[in-house]
Amino acid sequence: MHKVREIHHDWLTLPDGTRLAFRAWMPEDAGQNPVPAILEFLPYRKNDGTVIRDEITMPQTAAQGYACVRVDLRGCGESEGFMTDEYTAQELQDACDVIAWIADQPWCDGNLGMVGISWGGFNSLQVAALRPPALKAIITQCSTDDRYRDDIHFTGGCLLNDNMDWAAFFWAYAQGRAPDQKLIGDDWKSIWLERLENMPFLATPWLSEQTRNDYWKHGSVCEDYSDITVPVYAMGGWADGYRNTVFSLLENLQVPRKGLVGPWAHKYPNIAFPNPKMDYVKESVRWWDRWLKGIENGIENEPMLNYFMQDGVEPATDYDARPGQWVSEPTWPSPHTIDQTWYFGDQGLLREPQSTSNKVTIRSPQTVGLDGGRWCAGIRLDMEHPSDQRLEDAGSLTFDTDVLEHSLPIGGQVVTKLRLASDTPQANITVRISDVHPDGQITKISHGILNLSHRNSHEFPEPLEPGKEYDVDVLINHMSYVVAKGHKLRVAISTAYWPLIWPSADDATLTINPQHCQLILPLNQTPTPSNLVPEYDQPVTFNGKTLRGADSKRIVHRDYKTGLVTLETMEDFGRQFFESSQSDIDFTIHQQFQIHPNDPLSAKNDIQLKVDMGRDGWRTGIECEYSMHCDHDYFYINARWKALHDNEVIFEKPFKQTIKRNFM
């Protein structure tokens, strides 16, 4: 173990003269005995944004003989310049320049790794594809290799409500906050105002680019996996929105690679929930030791994938822990997985196909989805998991197995093959896989979504011909779940899934032809127990104190006069004081999703965010309001940004956008 010194705040200078702010931890003697470095490159404010996880993970890693460097993107935190969008060519070039700068420092031996979760997981992959010479390996967590298929903007060719939510959240969490006066000096306010004036309204491009075009292909490493030539460790969680990426990377990369999927939400594995947690530092150091220090520890010869096979549970919006076991796979796709086909019929899901069956129709209430949980658990406070699915299934077509005589250990991606027709040119379909308990409770396991105009291509959508039957595959998000003996497996099909996705412009009725529908289950019938995932049971703490505790609510309002149904959520993250920055932050989010069960064009999403931060003698605040609604042909967004200094409004900017719908 090394004694660690910290550089709390400093700048590095890019070739164009722009200074980026960084924080670093490294062995005390790194100047005399250089060590490999690990970079995390984010917009999330190293001084007061990612401070909790940084102060838990990075000093522990540095003590193992590494320089851990946390750098803010240009235009974020105390870094100079302007931020223009996610994963721009400028951002990726900056990352390459940062890597070159770090490799040239006297405390670095010239070997670097790159790490990150979410944004940092994305750009770790993207930078690896650019092959900066000093980059020798990466760890990517909760990320995507395809920015259109699996990101916070679209899913299955459908618009996620998280798209607008993320534009508002990102402005309030990172983009709009003031640089710290203590670190910047007396010019902080003029720098902040100039930054606010030049900030892009990111809701516009994210909503305008509705197909998988060059905008989304940029930064999607799936365009050419061979661009990545360094070893990759991909991590994720079953409660995370990015769970598919681990499997696509393992299947398609040709470099040394390893995968890990726990029961977790969108968090680092050592601070994640539900339990069990994992000793992330211990595991990551093994990876860095092999590829940055050249230590022959055999990690590349271990099973390619370890994942947590979850036992069945009763439905709940929160879980402290998930029961189950860690299992391993030598490669992915797994040689242990056997695809089991089930056939749709009048009596439900059958092991043998029916010679005939009756066609069935579904036109779901637009409120189906209220109990579906969030797209990505771990970003808000709580109540993010799906609740009991009985109300959801009342507005869906359901197909059940008989009571199971043997358990079904599902591990991988379920595929539903459907033959269907629509009475309108546009329609969405959602397929849910659920565990039906003997007492009637229903636990959602996973789901898949498809905009049927995208049935052949996300790049070139085509309208449906009303009345014509089509064969479509709906891919279900990867899962690991054991449906117990004595339970039933259910497939539920709906034409709506609010508020996870925005409704189709047409209120379609779908006709399903069960005789030509199949469910293909990947079953791991002989799971290999794994003891390779190091346990971690230390409490998550931070260097500071709570000035006001967190609180939240999630309430459905039903107006019997108008028929409108509103899901109201409130996340009050409380007020926390951070010792290292000597500042406190108060952050709240209030959101309302409104819709009429019979009218997809009544959809409305309102969100308000407020941040108050600072210290005695320096107090700043930002507020934003975003509202989105639609008609058959257009989306409409209205927004307002506001910035405050000592409770006085010093900046205000409205936005009003009209964006044409493109088969969306």
N, C-alpha and C positions, 0 to 999 in steps of 0.2 A: 504493500500500500504506500502511496506517495502522499506527502503533505501537499495541500492544494493552495494556490494563490488565485485570487479573483481580480480580473480587470472589470470593474463595475460598469464603466462607460468609457468608450474611446471611439475614434473615427478611423476608418480606412479610406483611402482615396482611390477612386476608379481612374482609368486612363483619361476620361473626359473631364476630370477635375471634380466630379461630384463626390461628396463625402457621405459614406454610409456609417450609421451608428452600430456599434457592436458591444456585446458583453461576452466575457470569456472566463473559463476556469481551466487551469493547467497545473501540472506538478511544479512545485516551487523551483526546482532546478532545471526546468525545461530549457532555459536559456543556455545552460552549459551542456545538457544532455537532451537534445531535441527529440520530440515525440510525434507520432502521427496525430493528425487533427481530424475532428468531426464537425461538420458544418450543418447548422439548421438555418434556413434562409426564408424569412416570413414577413408578412406585413403586420403581425399582431403585437407590436410594441413590446420589445424586450424589457423595457423598464417597468411596465405595470400591466402588461397583457398576459403573456405566458409565464409570468413570474413564478407561479406556484409550482407548475410542473418542472420548469427550468431549475429551480432551487432544490428540488427533490432529486432529479435525475442527473443533471450535468456535473455537480461536484462529485457524486459517487462514481461517475464514469471517469472523470479526470483523475481520481485517486488510483485508478487502474493503469495509469500511464498514458493518458490522452489529453490533448488540448481540445476542449469543447467550446465552439465559437458560435454564438447566437447573433445573427445579423438581421437588421430590419431592411426591408426593401426600400428603394428610393421613394421619397415622398411619404413615408410612414414613420411613426414615432419621431425620433430625432434625426432621421436620415434626410439628406437634402434632395432636392429635385421634386418631380411630380409623378404621381402614380396614375396610370391611364386605364388599366384593365388587368384582368387575370392573365398570368402566364404569357405576357407579351414577349416578342423577340428581344426587347430591351431588357426585360427582367432576366431572361435566360442568359443573355450575354453578360449582364451584370454578375450573375452567379458564376459564370466561367471566369470572369475577371477577379471576383472575390476568391475563388479557389486558387488562382495563380498568385494572388497577393499573400494568402495564408501560407502557401507552399514555400514562399520566399522569405518567411519570417525566421529569425534565428531560433525560435522555440519549436519550429516545425521541422520534421525530418524529410518533408517533401511528399509524404503519402497522406491522402485524404479520403475520408468517407463522407457521405452525405446522408442525412436522416431527416425524417419529418412525418407528421401525421396530417392528413387532409391536405391543405395547401402545400405544406412542406413535403408531403408524400408525393403529390403531383409533380412538383418541380424537381424532386430528386430523380424521378424517372425521366423527365424531360431533359434535364441537364446531362444525365448519364447517356442519353441518346446523342448528345453533342460531343461526347468523348473528350472532355478536357484532360490533358495528359496526367495531371496529378491525382485525378479521381480514380480510386482503386476498387471501391465497393459502395453499395448503398443499402439502407434499410428504409423501405417505404411502407407506411401504415395508413389504413383507411383512405385509400387513394383510388385513382382510376387510370386505366390505359386507354379509355375511350371517352372523351369529354362530352359526347352527345349521348351515348348509350347509358352511361353510369355516372352522372354527376347531379348536382343539385338543381339543374335547370329543366331537364326533360327525362322522361322514362318511357320506353316503348313508343316513342314518337308522340307522347302526351306531355302537355305542359304541367310541370309541378308548381303548386302554389309556393313551394319553397324558393322558386326562382325570384319572385318579387320580395319574399321575406328576406332572402339572403342579401339582396341589394340594400334593403333598409338596415338589416343587422350589421352588414359589413361597414356601412357608413358610420353607424353608431359605435361599433366595437373597435374599429381600427382607423378607417379612412378619415373620419371627420374630427377625431380628437386632437387636442392641442399638443404640440411638442412641449416638453417639460422645461419650465423657466429655469429651474436649477441647473439643467444640463446645457441649455441653449444660450442663456443670458438674456439681456434686456431686449434683444431683437425678436424674442419668441412670438410676440403678438403680431408683428408685421409679417413674419414667416407664416404664421397660422392663417392670417387673412388672405395672403397671396395663395396659399395652398387651397383654401376653401373656394376661392374664385376660380381656380383652375381645375377643380375636381370634376371628373366626368360623372354624368348621371347613368350609372351602369345598368339600371333597369331597362334602358332603351336598347342597347345592342343585345342584351341577353334575351329580350322578348322578340326583337325583330328577326333574329336569325333562327327561324323555326324548323329548318331542315338540317341534315348532317352535311353541311357545306364546308368550304375551306376554313371558315371561322372556327368551327369545332374540330376540324381535322388537325389544325395547328395545335401542337402540344399533346395530341393523341398518339402515344407511342405504338399503338396497335397498327398504325399505318405501315410501319416497317420494324418489326421486333428485332431484326438483325442489327439495327442501329445501336442497340445496347450490347456492350461487350464486357461489362464488368459484372461481378457476382451481385445477385439481388436477393435480399431477404424481404418477403412480403408478409405483412401481418394485417389481421382484420378481426371483425367480431360479428357474430350472428345477429346482433341487434343493431348493427351499423348499416347505413345505406350503401356502403361500398363493398359489400361482402363478396361480390362476384369477381373482383379484380385479382384476388390471390390465385384463384383457380385459372383464370385466363393467362396470367403471367407464367404460372408453372407449366401450363400446357404449351405455350408458344415460345417462350424464351429458350435460347440454346446455350446459355451461360450457366455456371454453377448457381443454383437457386434453391431457395428453401421457403416454405410457407408455414404460417401459424394462424389458426383461427380459434378464438376463444368465445365464450358466451357474451362478449362485451358489447357495450355501446361505443360511441365515437370518442374514445379516450385511449391514452397510453395504457398498456396492459398492467403497469404497476399502480395505476390510480383508477382503473376501470371498474365498472359495475355492469351486470351482476357479477358476483364472485363465482368461481375462484379467480383471484388475481394471479399474475405471473411476475416473477422476478426479472423484469425487463432488462435491468442493468447487467445482471449476470449473463443473460442470454445474448444481449447485444455485444457485450465485451468478447464473448467467444467468437462471434462473427468477425468483429474488428481484429481480434488477435490473429485469426487465420489469414485475413486478406490485407490487413494494413501492417502487421508485424511479421507475417510469414511463419507463424507458429503452427507446427503440424499437429493440430488438436483433433483432426478427424471429423470436424463438423460437416464437411462436404460429403462424407461417406454415410452419414446418418439418413434415416428416412426423409424423403423430400418434404413431406407434409405431416404436421401434427395438428389435429383439431379436436375440439371438445364435442363429443357426441352427447347431446342433451337428452335426458330422460323426459318423458311427457310430464306436463304440469297443468294445474288448473289455471284458467285465464286470470290475469292480473295486470294492472297498468304499471306496476313496479315489481321488481324482483330484487331482493337482497342477494340471493344466490340461485343458481340453477343446478339441480342435481344432474349427474352424468359421469362420464369418464373421458380421459384423454386417450385418443387412439392415433395410430400412425399409419402412413401410407408410404411404401417405398418410392413410388412415382405418382404422377397425376397426368392423365386419367389413371384411376386405380385399377390394378389387376384383380382386386378383391371385390369390386362392385359388379353386381349382376343386375341388368335392367329387367324389371318385371312389368309386363303390360297388363293393364286393366282396360276393359271395354265398357263404354257407356250403353245403357239400355233402359227399358221402361222400369226395371227394378233397381236401378242404381248403377253401381260399378260392379262389373262381373269379370270373372277370370276367363270366360269364353265369349266370343262375339255372338250377338243375336242375329238371326237371319232377317228379322224385321223389328222395327221399333217405330213409335209414334214421334213425329216432330213436335218440338215444344218451343214456346216463345218466351221472351223476357224483355220487359221494358221497366227497368228499375226506377224506384223513386230516386231523385237526385241526392237524397240524404244518405243513401247507402255509402258507407265509408266513415261515418262519424265515430264508430268504435274501432276503426282500423289501426289506430296508433299513428305515430309520426313516421315520416319517411326515414328519418335518421335519429335514433335515440342517442341522447348524450349531449345534444346541443342546448336544450332547454333544461329546466330544473328536474322535473319528475313527470309522472303520468304520461309517459311516452310510448308504452307498449300497448298492443291491442287488448281491449277488454273482451268480455264474453261476446261471441259472434251471433247469438240467437236473433237479435234485432236485425243485424246485417243480412243474415240468411233468409229472413222473412221477405226481403226484397230481391232475392236472387233465385236462380235455378240451382238446385242442390242434387248431387248424386253421391250416394253413400255406398260403401262396402257393406257386406253383412258383418255381424260381430266377428272380430278377428279371432281366429283360433291360435294364431301365432303372432308375435310382435312384428312390426315393420320398422327395421332400423334404416331410415332414409339418410343417405349421405351423398350430396351432390346436387345436380340441377334436374328438377322434375320438368318434363315436357308434356304439354297438353296439345294434342292434335285434334282440331275441331273442323267440322264442316258446318257452315252457317251461311245465312243470307240476311241482308238488312233491307228495311223498307225506305231507307234514306241514303244519300250519297256519302255521308260521314257518320262514323260511329266509333265509340271506344268500347273495349271489353276488358274486364278484370277477372282473373281466375285466382281464387284463393284455395289453398290447401289447409285443411283443419283437422283437428283431433276431436272427435265427438266422444265425450265421456259417458259412462253408463248412467249417470244422474242427469244427463241432458246438457251439461255445460259444454261449451265449444271453445277450444283454444286454437286461434289462428297460428299456423306454423310459418307460412310464407305466401307470397302472391306474385303474380305476373300481370303485366299491363301491356296492351297493344292498341295503338291508334290504327284502326283497320284500313285507313287510307295509306298507311305505311307498311302494309302487309308484305310487300315485295321489296321495299327499299325505304330507308330513312332519308335518303337524299332526293328521291324522286317520287313523292306521294302521288297516288292516283285515286280518284273517287270510286266508290262502289257503284255497281249497277244495281239499282233496287230490284229485289226478287231473285237475283242470280246467286247461286251457291258458290262459296269459295272454300278451299282448304287452307287453313292457317295454323301455324304453330305459335302457341303462346308459351314463352320460356318463363319458368318460375325462378325467382331469385334463389341462389344456392342455399341449402339448408342442411342441418344435421339434427335429427329429431327421431326418437323412438316412440312410435305409436304402440301403446301397450296391448297385449292380449286382452280381449274382452271389451275393447274400444272399437270405434269405427273410424275409418278415414273418409273425409268428405271433400268433394270438389264443389265449390260454389262459384257461379258465374253471374256477373252483374254488368250492366251497361253504364254504371256510374260508380265513382269512388271519390266522393267529396269528403273532406277538403284536400286530400292528398293530390289529386289531379284536377285541373280545370275541366269543366264539362265540355263535351262536344257541342258544336254549334247546332247540330240536329238532335232532336230527342228521338233516338232510333228505337225501333223494336227489332230485336234479333230473333231469327228462327234457327234453332239448333237441330241438326239431324244426327241423333245419337248413334244410329247404326254405323256412322262413319267417323266416330270420335274415339280417341284413345288417350289413356293416361300412362306415361312411361315413368316408372319409379326406379331410381338408382338405389339399390339396397346393398349395404355393407353387411353381409350375413355372417362374416367371420372377422369382426373388428379386432385389430391387434392392439392390446393395451400399450400405452406409451408412458415411460417414466422419464422422458427427456425434457419435459416442461417444468422448470424450477418454480416451486410454489413461492408465494409472497403474501404475508399476512400482516405487514406493518401498517399502522393507520396512516391515512393521508392527512398531513398537517401542512401548515404554511407559516412563514416567518412574519407574523403580524397578529392582528386581533379583529374580531367581528364587532363592529359598532352597532349594527342592526342585523338581525337574523333574516334569512331568506324566507319567502312565502310564495305560494302559487295557488291558482285555481283553474279549473277546467269545467265549465258549466254549459249545458245545452238549454237554450230558451226556445220555446215553441209558442208563437203568437197565433192563437186560435181565430182571431179576426182576419188577419192577412194571410195566414198559412205559412208565413216565413219562419224558418228555423235558423237559429244563430248559435254557433259554437263560440263561446267566449273563453279566452285563456288570458291569464295574467302570470307573468314571471317577474317576481321581485327578487333580484339576486342579493338584496341586502346592501349594507354599506360595510366595506372591509378596508382596514388600514394595513398597508404593506410597509414593513420595517425597512426593507432595502431601498425603496424609493421615497420613504417618508411622506407618502401621500395616501389619500383614501379615494375610493370609487363607489358610487351609488348608481345602480343600473336597473332599469325596469322596462318590461315589454308588455304592452296591452294589445290584444288582437281579437278581431271579430270576423268570423267566416259566416256569411249569410247566404241562404238559398231557399227557393220554394221547391217542394218535392216534385212538382210537375212542370217546372220551367227552368231549363238549363241556362237561359239567358238572364235569369235573376241573380246569378252568382256575383258575390261581392266579397272582397278581401280588404279589410282595413287594419292597419298596424301603426302603433305609435311607440316610439322608443325615446327614453330620456336617460341621459348620463350626467352626473355631477361628479367632478373630480378635482383634486388639488390638495392644498394644505393652507394653514394660516398665512395670509398675505398673498396667496395665489389660488384663486378659485375659478374654475372654468366649467362650462356646461354645454351640451349639445342636445337638440331635440329634433326629431323628424317624424313626419306623418306621411304615410303612403296609402293610397286607396286605388283599387283596381276593380273595374266592372267591364261589361262587354255588351255587344249586340251580336247579331248573326255574322256580321262581316268584320267587326273591328274590336280590338281591345283598347281600353281607355285607362290611363294611369294619371293620377294627380298626386303631387307630392310637395312637401315644403321642408326645407332645411333651416335650422336656426342655431346660431352659436351665441353663447353668453360668456361674459367676463364679469365677475363679481355681481352676478344676477342682472346685469344690463345686456340687452340684446345688441351685439356688435355686427352681426351678419345674418341676413335672411334671404332666401332664394326659393322661388316657387318653380314648379315644373308641371307641364301639361302635355301629355303625349297621346297620340292616336296612332295605333299600329294595326295594320291590316292582318287579318287572320289568314293563314295559309294551310288549309286542311287541318286546322288545329282546334 
